[in-house]
Amino acid sequence: MALSLVAVLTTAATAAPSAATTGTAAAARAADTTICEQYGSTTIQNRYVVQNNRWGSSAEQCVTATDSGFVLSRADGSVPTNGAPKSYPSVFNGCHYTNCSPGTSLPARVDAISSAPSGISYGFVDNAVYNASYDIWLDPAPRTDGVNRTEIMIWFNRVGPIQPIGSRTGTATVAGRSWEVWSGSNGSNDVLSFVAPAAIGSWSFDVMDFVRQTVSRGLAGNDWYLTSVQAGFEPWQNGAGLTVRSFSSDVVLGGGGPTDPGTPAGACAVSYATQVWPGGFTADVTVRNTGSAPVDDWRLGFTLPSGQQISHAWNATVTPASGAVTVRAPEHSPRLAAGGSQTFGFQGTYSGTFAEPAAFTLNGVPCTAT
């Protein structure tokens, strides 16, 4: 997309949508897959999405997904350092332009999150101009598409004559570290950046420390939603060999607020009825909103026992086919009314002893099994 001078230093995640059509195919791909499509993606650990997201250049770029992260295996070309980066190859938990990671509990309301632990280990290179950065997205609505209202960036490393959006406003101590703080707007959203004074190669921290800092500065609210947690690189020149060796991201609910408007904790119930035969089964599932307010764009999360795989589903979209799955509302019925219920089903195969899922969540809130 075209960028104004104000927006030229925006992050890749802001400037270009990932291809929504890659979600289903990506879920089926294995780790150690090389992706050269402009907005191509795949999943790792059946939990996170690795995306190429080459939005600011026509030069070739490829990422190779590993079982714990990715390598920027090709990064041709360069762009001016006083403009936007070439791309934002990254790995994420949450939703980015309708591409949601398997089984994610995001979006989740800020005041419903008690902690969001994350960990990263980077591998840097010398012959490139880039940053190594987290991208944390916040929005007043639980949206899974388009540009969110506020973007938090955490720069773990900065190589070359580049700087964040806006201007430097001072320093702050967040999560036990000192940071340069930059604030501004790229024309599409507010950006608050925390820049490490020296390179950080690996770190485990709570994403909510940065979210709360952003709320305290008036750039978000406690009734806003955390939509995704991303980690990767913004290269301006070259970048081959940059590596995310490992990445982890969790969201622990229980902060005291709802994950969706009017959805108090425990305000849902799930019945899971099965028919089982040797090597196969069907499941008819009913999710009920036992709260006092409707739930829009409802999502049911659960983990299939080991050895089970879904072959097809009806009356809902279920992805991926195994492991931690997310069931999304059908287009014709995105709202779960207060006291209302929705029923969907799927057929699958299994090996070993058949078992049922142990727990369910509705938009991140634990449900009662009935």
WOBEL-V962583 format. One record per backbone hydrogen bond with DSSP energy under -0.5 kcal/mol. CO is the residue of the C=O (numbers start at 1). NH is the residue of the N-H. Records with the same first field share a line. If there is no record, write none. Layout:
BEGIN
CO=NH + NH
END
This chain:
BEGIN
4=7 + 8
5=8
7=10
10=85
11=15
12=16
18=20
19=22
20=23
21=25
22=26
23=27
24=28
25=28 + 29
26=29 + 43
33=65
35=63
37=40
38=54
39=19
40=52
42=50
44=47 + 48
48=44
49=92
50=42
51=90
53=55 + 88
60=76
62=73 + 74
63=35 + 65
64=71
65=32
68=247
69=66
70=244
71=64 + 73
72=241
74=62
77=238
80=83
86=56
89=233
90=51
91=231
92=49
93=229
94=101
96=99
98=100
99=96
101=104
108=226
109=112
110=113
111=257
112=114 + 254 + 255
115=252
116=207
117=250
118=205
119=248
120=203
121=245 + 246
123=243
126=128
129=236 + 237
130=159
131=133 + 234
132=156 + 157
133=232
134=154
135=230
136=152
137=227 + 228
138=150
139=225
141=143
144=98
149=190
150=138
151=153 + 192
152=136
153=155 + 194
154=134 + 156
155=196
156=200
157=132
159=130
160=162
167=183
170=181
172=174 + 179
174=177
177=174
178=197
179=172
180=195
181=169 + 170
182=193
183=167
184=191
189=186
190=151
191=184
192=153
193=182 + 195
194=155 + 196
195=180
199=201
201=122
203=120
205=118 + 207
206=209 + 210
207=210 + 211
208=212
209=213
210=214
211=215
212=216
213=217
214=219
215=218
221=224
222=111
224=110
225=139 + 227
226=107 + 108
227=95
228=137
229=93
230=135
231=91
232=133
233=89 + 235
234=131
235=86 + 87
236=79
237=129
239=242
242=72
243=123 + 245
244=70
246=121
248=119
251=253
252=114 + 115
260=263
262=264 + 293
263=259
264=267
266=268
267=290 + 291
268=368
269=288
270=370
271=286
273=284
275=282
277=280
279=350
280=277
281=348
282=275
283=285 + 346
284=273
285=344
286=271
287=342
288=269 + 290
289=339
294=296
295=336
298=329
299=301 + 363
300=327
301=361
302=304 + 325
305=308
309=349
312=347
314=345
316=318
317=319 + 328
319=326
321=310
323=304 + 325
325=302
326=319 + 328
327=300
328=317
330=333
334=297 + 298
335=337
336=295
337=340
340=289
342=287
344=285
345=314
346=283
347=311 + 312
348=281
349=309
360=367
361=301 + 363
362=365
365=362
366=266
368=270
END
